[in-house]
């Protein structure tokens, strides 16, 4: 089974953008790149901390961003982590991903994930 990518639309402060996301069923929280948060002029607050599967500690801020899955139309206004550490993947361009959709988005929206043979 490969990685699951989805186009998402993100909204904050009257701005919106479309980005590629990866669905990560191991990540408890949805995380966006600092680059994307700046593009949306999202207001940052608090302190976000997470430990990646690679045991890398990620420290950043939070932002309230509405995330909409472009395929299903499901959306949620969420408190997301904002990270300045690139989300690397060999499948995407050199800049990496801007969005990791975590379990919080899946639970909040009831997003169904189908695994095809």
N, C-alpha and C positions, 0 to 999 in steps of 0.2 A: 504494500500500500504506500502511495506517495503522499506528498504534502497536499493540504487542501487550501487553495487560495480562493478568495472572494473579493469582488469589487465592493467597496463601501463608500458611502457619502457621509461626510462629517460636517457638523454645523456647530458654530460657536460665534457669539457676538455679531450676529447678522451676516456672517461669512460662511461659505461652504466650499468644499473641495472633494474631489473623488480620488481615492487611493486604493492600492492593492493591499489586502490584508491576508494574513495566514490564520487559519483556525487552529488554535492550540489548546487541546483538551487537557493539557498538563498545567497550563497557566491558570491560576485562580482568577487573576484580574486582567482586564483589557489594558493594553499599554499603547501609547502613541509616541512617535518620535518628537523630540524637542523642535525639530525643523517644521513638522506639521503643525504643532501647537502654535508656533510663531506665525505661520502662514494664516492660521485662523484667528490670530490675536487673542487666543484663549487666556483667561486670567488664571495664573498659577497660584497655588496656595498649599499650605501644609508640607508634609514630608512623606514621600513615597519610598518604600524600601521593599525590594524583592530579591530572592535568590534564584538565579537561573538554573536550568538543568546542568549547565557546565560548572556550577558552583560559583559563578561570578555574582558578586553583590551589586545590585543596581540601586542607586539612590537618586531620587529626583523629586519632583513636585506632583501635585494632583491638578486636574482641570475638569470642569464640567463640560462635556461634549456630547452632543446627540450623534449617535452612530446608527446608520441605516444600511442594512444589507441590501445591496442593489438587486440581487436575484429574487429574494423572497419578499422584499418590501418591509420586513420586520425592522423595527427601530426602537431605540431606548436612549433616554437621556441618562448619561452615566458619569460617575466620578471615575476618571481613568488616570492611570499612572502616566507620567511624562518622563521620558528617558533621553539622555543625550548619547547613550551607547547605541551604535547602529545595530539593527536587527539583520544580521548577515544571513544570506542564503545564496547558494550557487545558481538558483533558478531565476533570479531577478538581476537587474542591472547593478552596476558598481555601487550605487547609493544605498542599496538594500531596501528593506521594507519600511513602511511608516506606521503600520498598525498590526498589533497582535490581538486577535479576538480571543478573549479568555472565556473560561467557564461562566463567569458572571454574565456575559452577553448571552450566551447560550441559554442559561437559566432564566434570565430576565425576559427574553423574547420568545422562548419555547422553540428556538431554531432546531429544525430536524436535520440531522446529518445522516446521509445515506452512503453506505460503503458498497460500491459496485465491484463485481468481479472483473 
